[in-house]
Amino acid sequence: MPIDPTLPYDDQNIFAKILRGEIPCKKVFEDDCALAFHDINPQAPTHVLVIPKGAYVSWDDFSTKASDAEIAEFVRAVGQVARALGLVEPGYRLLANIGMDSHQEVPHLHVHIFGGKPLGPMLMR
């Protein structure tokens, strides 16, 4: 069910549970500000999620409430993950679904990194 990004943070969401170690993940990267792991239902040969460790529902929530350092480190983490996965040269796609119209399913900000094959047009025409 799509998420309303204006709702308060739900600390029982699946990503919060992964961050607390209550649910395992196939980790790709971790630092003080971010965690990256393989998606359990991959939509491309490479499909990794990068999440901030802070309690942020959406990009709007994150960009409004996170410190400048958190924002910088999260953006750097996304780049580090793409490089570590060998996606820079062939290319990759970043996607962050925010809110109901985009079908955000987990109320914790997350960026999808897709790669490993030609991905086609960005949206269905």
MDTraj code that builds the backbone (N, CA, C; nanometers):
import mdtraj as md
import numpy as np

residues = "MET PRO ILE ASP PRO THR LEU PRO TYR ASP ASP GLN ASN ILE PHE ALA LYS ILE LEU ARG GLY GLU ILE PRO CYS LYS LYS VAL PHE GLU ASP ASP CYS ALA LEU ALA PHE HIS ASP ILE ASN PRO GLN ALA PRO THR HIS VAL LEU VAL ILE PRO LYS GLY ALA TYR VAL SER TRP ASP ASP PHE SER THR LYS ALA SER ASP ALA GLU ILE ALA GLU PHE VAL ARG ALA VAL GLY GLN VAL ALA ARG ALA LEU GLY LEU VAL GLU PRO GLY TYR ARG LEU LEU ALA ASN ILE GLY MET ASP SER HIS GLN GLU VAL PRO HIS LEU HIS VAL HIS ILE PHE GLY GLY LYS PRO LEU GLY PRO MET LEU MET ARG".split()
xyz = np.array([
    [0.0842, -0.1180, 0.0000],
    [0.0000, 0.0000, 0.0000],
    [0.0887, 0.1243, 0.0000],
    [0.0647, 0.2197, -0.0881],
    [0.1465, 0.3411, -0.0937],
    [0.1413, 0.4203, 0.0370],
    [0.2495, 0.4921, 0.0630],
    [0.2693, 0.5650, 0.1879],
    [0.2466, 0.7144, 0.1680],
    [0.1840, 0.7777, 0.2662],
    [0.1708, 0.9232, 0.2692],
    [0.2971, 0.9779, 0.3358],
    [0.3838, 1.0505, 0.2620],
    [0.5109, 1.0960, 0.3180],
    [0.4978, 1.2038, 0.4243],
    [0.3765, 1.2528, 0.4492],
    [0.3584, 1.3545, 0.5531],
    [0.3272, 1.2907, 0.6882],
    [0.3081, 1.1593, 0.6909],
    [0.2798, 1.0917, 0.8178],
    [0.4051, 1.0875, 0.9042],
    [0.3881, 1.0763, 1.0367],
    [0.5056, 1.0645, 1.1232],
    [0.5805, 0.9339, 1.0947],
    [0.7075, 0.9319, 1.1293],
    [0.7906, 0.8132, 1.1078],
    [0.7365, 0.6963, 1.1895],
    [0.7255, 0.5797, 1.1252],
    [0.6803, 0.4567, 1.1902],
    [0.8026, 0.3703, 1.2187],
    [0.8421, 0.3601, 1.3458],
    [0.9632, 0.2852, 1.3793],
    [0.9455, 0.1342, 1.3716],
    [0.8283, 0.0887, 1.3275],
    [0.8057, -0.0545, 1.3068],
    [0.8141, -0.0923, 1.1584],
    [0.8531, 0.0014, 1.0726],
    [0.8659, -0.0326, 0.9308],
    [0.9825, -0.1285, 0.9118],
    [0.9809, -0.2000, 0.7990],
    [1.0797, -0.3056, 0.7750],
    [1.2227, -0.2531, 0.7739],
    [1.2452, -0.1321, 0.7224],
    [1.3819, -0.0799, 0.7187],
    [1.4306, -0.0417, 0.8577],
    [1.3421, 0.0082, 0.9418],
    [1.3796, 0.0366, 1.0810],
    [1.4186, -0.0937, 1.1511],
    [1.3453, -0.2004, 1.1232],
    [1.3778, -0.3306, 1.1827],
    [1.5105, -0.3838, 1.1306],
    [1.5396, -0.3626, 1.0018],
    [1.6697, -0.4022, 0.9468],
    [1.7806, -0.3228, 1.0153],
    [1.7617, -0.1918, 1.0308],
    [1.8628, -0.1087, 1.0968],
    [1.8884, -0.1534, 1.2403],
    [1.7850, -0.2016, 1.3093],
    [1.8007, -0.2492, 1.4477],
    [1.8539, -0.3918, 1.4549],
    [1.8701, -0.4578, 1.3400],
    [1.9193, -0.5953, 1.3382],
    [1.8128, -0.6993, 1.3666],
    [1.6860, -0.6594, 1.3659],
    [1.5764, -0.7532, 1.3917],
    [1.5437, -0.8382, 1.2693],
    [1.5759, -0.7873, 1.1513],
    [1.5548, -0.8574, 1.0251],
    [1.6878, -0.8560, 0.9520],
    [1.7319, -0.9712, 0.9006],
    [1.8606, -0.9738, 0.8302],
    [1.8513, -0.9104, 0.6911],
    [1.9664, -0.8714, 0.6398],
    [1.9746, -0.8202, 0.5034],
    [2.1067, -0.8662, 0.4440],
    [2.1138, -0.8632, 0.3118],
    [2.2384, -0.8953, 0.2414],
    [2.3110, -0.7628, 0.2177],
    [2.3935, -0.7254, 0.3153],
    [2.4578, -0.5941, 0.3202],
    [2.5622, -0.5773, 0.2105],
    [2.5623, -0.4574, 0.1516],
    [2.6590, -0.4188, 0.0494],
    [2.7548, -0.3133, 0.1055],
    [2.7024, -0.2254, 0.1909],
    [2.7791, -0.1109, 0.2405],
    [2.7158, -0.0637, 0.3705],
    [2.8013, -0.0142, 0.4608],
    [2.7499, 0.0495, 0.5820],
    [2.8527, 0.1485, 0.6329],
    [2.8043, 0.2645, 0.6760],
    [2.8865, 0.3609, 0.7474],
    [2.8000, 0.4217, 0.8570],
    [2.8429, 0.5324, 0.9150],
    [2.7686, 0.5921, 1.0258],
    [2.6322, 0.6469, 0.9851],
    [2.6159, 0.6828, 0.8584],
    [2.4936, 0.7499, 0.8140],
    [2.4040, 0.6669, 0.7230],
    [2.4560, 0.5589, 0.6635],
    [2.3786, 0.4865, 0.5624],
    [2.4031, 0.3368, 0.5682],
    [2.3055, 0.2639, 0.5164],
    [2.3149, 0.1190, 0.5003],
    [2.2651, 0.0862, 0.3605],
    [2.3369, -0.0002, 0.2898],
    [2.2953, -0.0446, 0.1572],
    [2.2872, -0.1966, 0.1573],
    [2.1831, -0.2480, 0.0939],
    [2.1632, -0.3928, 0.0902],
    [2.0850, -0.4312, -0.0345],
    [2.0980, -0.5582, -0.0728],
    [2.0276, -0.6087, -0.1906],
    [1.8775, -0.6138, -0.1656],
    [1.8000, -0.5748, -0.2661],
    [1.6539, -0.5812, -0.2594],
    [1.6118, -0.7274, -0.2600],
    [1.5123, -0.7628, -0.1798],
    [1.4661, -0.9022, -0.1744],
    [1.3833, -0.9411, -0.2964],
    [1.3394, -0.8433, -0.3748],
    [1.2622, -0.8689, -0.4966],
    [1.3237, -0.7867, -0.6108],
    [1.4437, -0.8260, -0.6571],
    [1.5160, -0.7422, -0.7533],
    [1.4415, -0.7232, -0.8845],
    [1.4488, -0.5990, -0.9344],
    [1.3847, -0.5626, -1.0603],
    [1.4867, -0.5459, -1.1722],
    [1.6140, -0.5725, -1.1439],
    [1.7227, -0.5669, -1.2412],
    [1.8314, -0.6612, -1.1902],
    [1.9288, -0.6984, -1.2751],
    [2.0356, -0.7870, -1.2265],
    [2.1051, -0.7331, -1.1008],
    [2.1243, -0.6021, -1.0956],
    [2.1724, -0.5384, -0.9728],
    [2.0609, -0.4472, -0.9235],
    [2.0164, -0.4706, -0.8008],
    [1.9120, -0.3874, -0.7404],
    [1.9434, -0.3776, -0.5916],
    [1.9954, -0.2621, -0.5536],
    [2.0379, -0.2375, -0.4159],
    [1.9610, -0.1187, -0.3617],
    [1.9271, -0.1247, -0.2346],
    [1.8622, -0.0136, -0.1654],
    [1.9641, 0.0543, -0.0757],
    [1.9629, 0.1859, -0.0748],
    [2.0475, 0.2630, 0.0165],
    [1.9537, 0.3443, 0.1043],
    [1.9693, 0.3292, 0.2359],
    [1.8815, 0.3987, 0.3298],
    [1.9655, 0.4795, 0.4293],
    [1.9152, 0.5958, 0.4687],
    [1.9833, 0.6677, 0.5765],
    [1.9539, 0.5969, 0.7087],
    [2.0429, 0.6094, 0.8027],
    [2.0210, 0.5470, 0.9335],
    [1.9261, 0.6279, 1.0209],
    [1.9039, 0.7526, 0.9858],
    [1.8100, 0.8353, 1.0610],
    [1.6661, 0.8025, 1.0253],
    [1.5742, 0.8461, 1.1094],
    [1.4301, 0.8172, 1.0947],
    [1.3645, 0.9212, 1.0035],
    [1.3754, 0.8987, 0.8732],
    [1.3198, 0.9901, 0.7732],
    [1.2227, 0.9156, 0.6832],
    [1.1038, 0.9703, 0.6657],
    [0.9995, 0.9067, 0.5853],
    [1.0267, 0.9233, 0.4363],
    [1.0716, 1.0414, 0.3963],
    [1.0791, 1.0742, 0.2542],
    [1.1970, 1.1675, 0.2270],
    [1.2195, 1.1945, 0.0985],
    [1.3250, 1.2884, 0.0615],
    [1.2953, 1.4260, 0.1198],
    [1.1698, 1.4672, 0.1178],
    [1.1322, 1.5970, 0.1747],
    [1.1642, 1.6009, 0.3235],
    [1.1267, 1.4969, 0.3955],
    [1.1532, 1.4866, 0.5386],
    [1.3043, 1.4931, 0.5644],
    [1.3799, 1.4171, 0.4880],
    [1.5256, 1.4109, 0.5023],
    [1.5903, 1.5453, 0.4720],
    [1.5524, 1.6060, 0.3595],
    [1.6163, 1.7315, 0.3196],
    [1.5810, 1.8463, 0.4124],
    [1.4692, 1.8347, 0.4839],
    [1.4268, 1.9372, 0.5785],
    [1.4891, 1.9184, 0.7166],
    [1.4977, 1.7925, 0.7627],
    [1.5354, 1.7659, 0.9017],
    [1.6776, 1.7155, 0.9239],
    [1.7384, 1.6538, 0.8240],
    [1.8728, 1.5978, 0.8422],
    [1.9768, 1.7097, 0.8471],
    [2.0858, 1.6824, 0.9140],
    [2.1958, 1.7789, 0.9176],
    [2.2641, 1.7820, 0.7808],
    [2.3372, 1.8902, 0.7564],
    [2.4125, 1.8997, 0.6315],
    [2.5094, 1.7820, 0.6184],
    [2.5705, 1.7427, 0.7295],
    [2.6656, 1.6307, 0.7269],
    [2.5948, 1.5004, 0.6901],
    [2.4761, 1.4758, 0.7482],
    [2.4011, 1.3543, 0.7135],
    [2.3658, 1.3510, 0.5659],
    [2.3212, 1.4632, 0.5139],
    [2.2828, 1.4709, 0.3725],
    [2.4044, 1.4429, 0.2846],
    [2.5147, 1.5072, 0.3138],
    [2.6360, 1.4868, 0.2340],
    [2.6817, 1.3419, 0.2407],
    [2.6839, 1.2843, 0.3579],
    [2.7302, 1.1458, 0.3736],
    [2.6372, 1.0470, 0.3050],
    [2.5066, 1.0731, 0.3074],
    [2.4125, 0.9834, 0.2403],
    [2.4335, 0.9881, 0.0889],
    [2.4467, 1.1071, 0.0344],
    [2.4696, 1.1210, -0.1102],
    [2.6018, 1.0536, -0.1476],
    [2.7045, 1.0726, -0.0669],
    [2.8333, 1.0055, -0.0926],
    [2.8184, 0.8538, -0.0852],
    [2.7391, 0.8054, 0.0087],
    [2.7193, 0.6602, 0.0221],
    [2.6570, 0.6023, -0.1045],
    [2.5588, 0.6716, -0.1614],
    [2.4961, 0.6231, -0.2850],
    [2.6024, 0.6116, -0.3943],
    [2.6868, 0.7111, -0.4077],
    [2.7942, 0.7066, -0.5065],
    [2.8945, 0.5957, -0.4795],
    [2.9325, 0.5771, -0.3532],
    [3.0271, 0.4713, -0.3174],
    [2.9710, 0.3344, -0.3526],
    [2.8435, 0.3126, -0.3263],
    [2.7806, 0.1845, -0.3564],
    [2.7809, 0.1597, -0.5069],
    [2.7428, 0.2595, -0.5856],
    [2.7423, 0.2439, -0.7316],
    [2.8822, 0.2096, -0.7826],
    [2.9840, 0.2773, -0.7298],
    [3.1220, 0.2476, -0.7711],
    [3.1620, 0.1068, -0.7294],
    [3.1324, 0.0696, -0.6057],
    [3.1707, -0.0622, -0.5550],
    [3.1038, -0.1749, -0.6339],
    [2.9857, -0.1500, -0.6857],
    [2.9135, -0.2510, -0.7637],
    [2.9566, -0.2521, -0.9107],
    [3.0474, -0.1639, -0.9492],
    [3.0958, -0.1588, -1.0861],
    [2.9943, -0.1035, -1.1844],
    [2.9095, -0.0131, -1.1391],
    [2.8006, 0.0363, -1.2230],
    [2.8294, 0.1691, -1.2918],
    [2.9364, 0.2365, -1.2551],
    [2.9598, 0.3703, -1.3078],
    [2.9816, 0.3677, -1.4591],
    [3.0706, 0.2823, -1.5064],
    [3.1027, 0.2800, -1.6494],
    [2.9850, 0.2341, -1.7361],
    [2.9183, 0.1231, -1.7044],
    [2.8068, 0.0832, -1.7915],
    [2.6821, 0.1694, -1.7713],
    [2.6695, 0.2284, -1.6551],
    [2.5537, 0.3126, -1.6238],
    [2.4574, 0.2455, -1.5287],
    [2.3798, 0.3284, -1.4611],
    [2.2832, 0.2797, -1.3629],
    [2.1732, 0.3824, -1.3464],
    [2.0704, 0.3442, -1.2739],
    [1.9568, 0.4336, -1.2480],
    [1.9365, 0.4433, -1.0978],
    [1.9072, 0.5653, -1.0524],
    [1.8667, 0.5888, -0.9140],
    [1.7178, 0.6187, -0.9144],
    [1.6481, 0.5660, -0.8150],
    [1.5049, 0.5914, -0.8034],
    [1.4696, 0.6038, -0.6563],
    [1.3986, 0.7100, -0.6225],
    [1.3437, 0.7254, -0.4870],
    [1.1950, 0.7534, -0.5034],
    [1.1123, 0.6594, -0.4640],
    [0.9678, 0.6779, -0.4697],
    [0.9244, 0.7532, -0.3444],
    [0.8503, 0.8619, -0.3655],
    [0.8060, 0.9449, -0.2540],
    [0.6551, 0.9611, -0.2640],
    [0.5852, 0.9092, -0.1656],
    [0.4413, 0.9310, -0.1577],
    [0.3561, 0.8324, -0.2356],
    [0.2263, 0.8580, -0.2282],
    [0.1273, 0.7658, -0.2825],
    [0.1307, 0.7577, -0.4347],
    [0.1452, 0.8696, -0.5039],
    [0.1443, 0.8663, -0.6504],
    [0.2608, 0.7864, -0.7080],
    [0.3701, 0.7783, -0.6344],
    [0.4855, 0.7026, -0.6842],
    [0.4907, 0.5612, -0.6279],
    [0.3959, 0.5264, -0.5433],
    [0.3869, 0.3926, -0.4825],
    [0.4992, 0.3637, -0.3840],
    [0.5362, 0.4631, -0.3037],
    [0.6314, 0.4371, -0.1954],
    [0.5672, 0.3358, -0.1025],
    [0.6359, 0.2233, -0.0798],
    [0.5768, 0.1153, -0.0005],
    [0.6301, 0.1074, 0.1416],
    [0.7510, 0.1566, 0.1650],
    [0.8097, 0.1533, 0.2993],
    [0.8294, 0.2973, 0.3446],
    [0.7766, 0.3342, 0.4616],
    [0.7839, 0.4726, 0.5076],
    [0.9192, 0.5090, 0.5701],
    [1.0250, 0.4768, 0.4975],
    [1.1609, 0.5155, 0.5356],
    [1.2295, 0.5519, 0.4047],
    [1.2885, 0.6711, 0.3977],
    [1.3552, 0.7130, 0.2748],
    [1.4492, 0.6042, 0.2264],
    [1.4419, 0.5719, 0.0991],
    [1.5343, 0.4767, 0.0386],
    [1.5540, 0.5094, -0.1083],
    [1.6754, 0.4868, -0.1535],
    [1.7116, 0.5067, -0.2931],
    [1.7420, 0.3700, -0.3521],
    [1.6755, 0.3389, -0.4630],
    [1.7036, 0.2162, -0.5366],
    [1.8178, 0.2448, -0.6329],
    [1.9127, 0.1530, -0.6421],
    [2.0159, 0.1569, -0.7453],
    [1.9918, 0.0356, -0.8342],
    [1.9633, 0.0629, -0.9626],
    [1.9393, -0.0428, -1.0606],
    [2.0527, -0.0450, -1.1608],
    [2.0958, -0.1624, -1.2017],
    [2.1977, -0.1727, -1.3050],
    [2.2155, -0.3154, -1.3496],
    [2.3196, -0.3353, -1.4297],
    [2.3517, -0.4692, -1.4758],
    [2.2928, -0.5082, -1.6099],
    [2.2168, -0.4179, -1.6714],
    [2.1605, -0.4413, -1.8046],
    [2.1089, -0.3076, -1.8570],
    [2.0842, -0.2954, -1.9887],
    [2.0186, -0.1748, -2.0378],
    [1.8792, -0.1650, -1.9749],
    [1.8479, -0.0489, -1.9217],
    [1.7243, -0.0338, -1.8423],
    [1.6068, 0.0220, -1.9193],
    [1.6283, 0.0671, -2.0404],
    [1.5157, 0.1191, -2.1191],
    [1.4737, 0.2570, -2.0750],
    [1.3598, 0.3041, -2.1277],
    [1.3144, 0.4392, -2.0935],
    [1.2786, 0.4508, -1.9461],
    [1.2855, 0.5730, -1.8958],
    [1.2621, 0.5955, -1.7533],
    [1.1189, 0.5638, -1.7127],
    [1.0215, 0.6070, -1.7919],
    [0.8814, 0.5814, -1.7613],
    [0.8150, 0.5158, -1.8814],
    [0.7128, 0.4370, -1.8543],
    [0.6363, 0.3788, -1.9634],
    [0.5686, 0.4918, -2.0378],
    [0.5712, 0.4863, -2.1689],
    [0.5100, 0.5922, -2.2499],
    [0.3712, 0.5516, -2.2904],
])
top = md.Topology()
chain = top.add_chain()
for i, resn in enumerate(residues, 1):
    res = top.add_residue(resn, chain, resSeq=i)
    for name in ("N", "CA", "C"):
        top.add_atom(name, md.element.get_by_symbol(name[0]), res)
traj = md.Trajectory(xyz[None], top)
